Amino acid sequence: MRFLQLMVLLPALWLVSGCGSQPAEPPPLDDAATRAAIEEEDARVEAEESQQ
C-alpha cells in the first residue's frame, strides 16, 4: 500500500514543483544597454589580445 501511495505522490510533487514546465524565455539581446555592454566587452577583449 505504501508503494501505491508513493506512485501517486511523487508524480504529483514533480508536477507541482514545476519540473515538467518549460524554461523561462531569455531576455532580449537587442536593447541599447545590452548592445553597449557587448561592445564594451568586445573592446576590452581586443585590447587584452593585442597586448599579448
Secondary structure, 3 states (H helix, E strand, C coil): CHHHHHHHHHHHHHHHCCCCCCCCCCCCCCCHHHHHHHHHHHHHHHHHHHHC
